[in-house]
Amino acid sequence: MRNAKQKILDTSRHLFNDLGFSQVTIRMIANKLEISSGNLNYHFRKREDILEALYFEMVKVFDQRIERLGDEQISLQLMQADIQASMQRMIDYRFFWTDLYYLLKSNDKIKKHFIAVKTERIDGYKMVFEVLMNQKILKKTSFANEHRFLIQRMIDYSNTWLYASQLYDTKKNSIEMIRTASFQLLSMLYPYLTTLGQQHFQDLFADFFSE
């Protein structure tokens, strides 16, 4: 039973990624799987049920990453690794991110979770920033809410980089694409880093500074 449901989810995800969620029907998914629509409906009554299952499958990894933050040694290198892993996850489920506005508007359950998780992401960034300040990597704030505004910009970029850049193309090198996008995201931190922090940043992205 579980294997059948997972096969439906995997096939649906690939179709959604290739064609877009709104362009894929239950019949198309069933045909791809070479089963009847009735057989598919036994596991998922409608397409939106598949969407919700895929969304929570995707964010499970993000949620686990937030939960682990307090158990790991915070550094710019760890931030880079986590961001790149998250961006790869986004590419694997790119249909959601390239049609983010429509899907959030059309599904209240997903929207409610997405908004709730934003608070956890903000708290996670605040904790990381506090550690980096204690390590003399990140400067102290110079005005109220400075870090809050920075965090908001970083989250907004994280949510939209894939859509805004329209980068996904199977002929392109996704590893290099992710590395560039992670640099662009983390470079928002650069003006707020101490001299020590900027040196660590330059070491981490040495190839970008040598071009």
C-alpha positions as CSV (number, residue, x, y, z in Angstrom):
1,M,0.0,0.0,0.0
2,R,2.7,2.5,1.0
3,N,4.8,1.6,-2.1
4,A,1.8,2.2,-4.4
5,K,1.1,5.6,-2.8
6,Q,4.8,6.6,-3.0
7,K,4.9,5.6,-6.7
8,I,1.9,7.8,-7.3
9,L,3.5,10.7,-5.5
10,D,6.8,10.3,-7.3
11,T,5.2,10.1,-10.7
12,S,2.9,13.1,-9.9
13,R,5.9,15.2,-8.8
14,H,7.8,14.5,-12.0
15,L,4.7,15.5,-14.1
16,F,4.0,18.6,-12.0
17,N,7.7,19.6,-12.4
18,D,7.7,19.1,-16.1
19,L,4.3,20.5,-17.0
20,G,3.1,22.6,-14.0
21,F,0.5,21.6,-11.4
22,S,-2.4,23.2,-13.2
23,Q,-1.7,21.4,-16.4
24,V,-1.7,17.8,-14.9
25,T,-4.9,15.9,-14.4
26,I,-5.6,12.7,-12.4
27,R,-6.2,10.9,-15.7
28,M,-2.7,12.0,-16.9
29,I,-1.1,10.6,-13.8
30,A,-3.0,7.4,-14.0
31,N,-2.0,7.0,-17.7
32,K,1.6,7.6,-16.8
33,L,1.4,4.9,-14.1
34,E,-0.6,2.6,-16.5
35,I,-3.4,2.2,-14.0
36,S,-7.1,3.3,-14.0
37,S,-8.2,6.6,-12.6
38,G,-10.4,4.6,-10.1
39,N,-7.3,2.7,-8.9
40,L,-5.5,6.0,-8.3
41,N,-8.6,7.5,-6.6
42,Y,-8.4,4.7,-4.1
43,H,-5.2,6.3,-2.7
44,F,-5.9,10.0,-3.5
45,R,-9.4,11.2,-4.1
46,K,-8.4,14.3,-6.0
47,R,-5.3,16.1,-7.4
48,E,-5.2,18.5,-4.4
49,D,-4.7,15.5,-2.1
50,I,-1.6,14.6,-4.0
51,L,-0.4,18.3,-3.8
52,E,-0.8,18.3,-0.1
53,A,1.0,15.0,0.3
54,L,3.9,16.2,-1.8
55,Y,4.1,19.5,0.0
56,F,4.4,17.9,3.5
57,E,6.8,15.3,2.1
58,M,9.0,18.2,0.9
59,V,8.8,20.4,4.0
60,K,9.5,17.4,6.3
61,V,13.2,17.8,5.5
62,F,13.1,21.6,6.1
63,D,11.3,21.1,9.4
64,Q,14.0,18.6,10.5
65,R,16.7,21.0,9.6
66,I,15.2,23.8,11.8
67,E,14.9,21.3,14.7
68,R,18.6,20.3,14.4
69,L,19.9,23.9,14.6
70,G,20.4,23.9,18.3
71,D,22.5,20.7,18.2
72,E,25.0,21.8,15.5
73,Q,28.1,24.0,15.6
74,I,26.9,27.2,13.8
75,S,29.2,28.6,11.2
76,L,29.0,30.3,7.7
77,Q,30.1,26.9,6.3
78,L,27.2,25.1,8.0
79,M,24.8,27.8,6.7
80,Q,26.1,27.3,3.2
81,A,25.7,23.6,3.4
82,D,22.1,23.8,4.8
83,I,21.1,26.4,2.2
84,Q,22.5,24.4,-0.7
85,A,20.7,21.2,0.6
86,S,17.5,23.2,0.8
87,M,17.9,24.6,-2.7
88,Q,18.4,21.1,-4.1
89,R,15.2,20.1,-2.3
90,M,13.4,23.0,-3.9
91,I,14.6,21.9,-7.4
92,D,13.3,18.4,-6.7
93,Y,9.9,19.9,-5.9
94,R,10.2,22.9,-8.2
95,F,6.6,22.9,-9.4
96,F,5.6,24.3,-6.0
97,W,8.1,27.1,-5.9
98,T,7.6,28.2,-9.5
99,D,3.9,28.5,-8.9
100,L,4.1,29.6,-5.2
101,Y,1.5,32.4,-5.3
102,Y,-1.2,30.4,-7.0
103,L,-0.8,27.2,-4.9
104,L,-0.8,29.2,-1.6
105,K,-3.8,31.1,-2.7
106,S,-5.7,28.0,-3.7
107,N,-4.9,25.7,-0.8
108,D,-5.7,26.9,2.8
109,K,-4.0,24.0,4.5
110,I,-0.7,24.5,2.8
111,K,-0.9,28.3,3.2
112,K,-1.6,28.0,6.9
113,H,1.5,25.7,7.4
114,F,3.7,27.9,5.1
115,I,2.9,31.0,7.1
116,A,3.4,29.2,10.5
117,V,6.8,27.9,9.4
118,K,7.9,31.4,8.5
119,T,7.9,32.3,12.2
120,E,10.1,29.2,12.9
121,R,12.5,30.3,10.1
122,I,12.7,33.8,11.6
123,D,13.5,32.4,15.0
124,G,16.1,30.0,13.5
125,Y,17.8,32.9,11.8
126,K,17.8,35.0,15.0
127,M,19.4,32.1,16.9
128,V,22.1,31.7,14.2
129,F,22.8,35.5,14.2
130,E,23.2,35.5,18.0
131,V,25.7,32.7,17.8
132,L,27.6,34.4,15.0
133,M,27.8,37.7,17.0
134,N,29.2,35.8,19.9
135,Q,31.8,34.3,17.6
136,K,32.7,37.8,16.4
137,I,31.7,36.8,12.9
138,L,28.6,39.0,12.7
139,K,28.5,42.7,13.8
140,K,26.2,43.9,16.5
141,T,23.1,45.7,15.2
142,S,23.4,49.4,14.6
143,F,19.6,50.1,14.8
144,A,16.5,48.5,16.0
145,N,15.1,45.7,13.8
146,E,18.2,45.7,11.6
147,H,18.5,41.9,11.7
148,R,14.7,41.5,11.4
149,F,14.8,43.3,8.0
150,L,17.8,41.4,6.9
151,I,16.2,38.1,7.8
152,Q,13.0,39.0,5.9
153,R,15.1,39.8,2.8
154,M,16.9,36.5,3.0
155,I,13.6,34.5,3.5
156,D,12.0,36.3,0.5
157,Y,15.0,35.5,-1.7
158,S,14.9,31.8,-0.4
159,N,11.3,31.5,-1.4
160,T,11.6,33.1,-4.9
161,W,15.1,32.5,-6.3
162,L,14.0,29.6,-8.4
163,Y,10.9,31.3,-9.8
164,A,12.5,34.7,-10.3
165,S,15.5,33.5,-12.1
166,Q,13.7,30.8,-14.2
167,L,16.9,28.9,-13.9
168,Y,15.8,25.3,-14.0
169,D,16.8,23.6,-17.2
170,T,17.9,20.0,-17.4
171,K,20.8,21.0,-19.7
172,K,22.2,23.3,-17.1
173,N,24.5,22.3,-14.3
174,S,22.3,22.3,-11.2
175,I,25.2,22.1,-8.8
176,E,26.7,25.3,-10.2
177,M,23.3,26.9,-10.2
178,I,22.8,26.1,-6.5
179,R,26.2,27.3,-5.6
180,T,25.7,30.6,-7.3
181,A,22.2,31.1,-5.7
182,S,23.6,30.2,-2.3
183,F,26.3,32.8,-2.7
184,Q,23.8,35.4,-3.7
185,L,21.7,34.6,-0.6
186,L,24.6,34.6,1.8
187,S,26.1,37.7,0.3
188,M,23.3,39.6,1.9
189,L,25.2,39.0,5.1
190,Y,28.5,40.3,3.9
191,P,28.0,44.0,4.8
192,Y,27.0,42.9,8.3
193,L,30.1,40.7,8.9
194,T,33.1,41.7,10.9
195,T,36.5,41.7,9.3
196,L,37.0,38.2,10.6
197,G,33.6,37.2,9.2
198,Q,34.3,38.7,5.8
199,Q,37.6,36.7,5.6
200,H,35.7,33.5,6.4
201,F,33.1,34.4,3.8
202,Q,35.8,35.0,1.1
203,D,37.5,31.7,1.9
204,L,34.2,29.9,1.6
205,F,33.4,31.5,-1.8
206,A,37.0,32.1,-3.0
207,D,36.1,31.4,-6.6
208,F,33.5,34.3,-6.7
209,F,36.1,36.7,-5.4
210,S,38.8,35.7,-7.9
211,E,36.6,36.4,-11.0
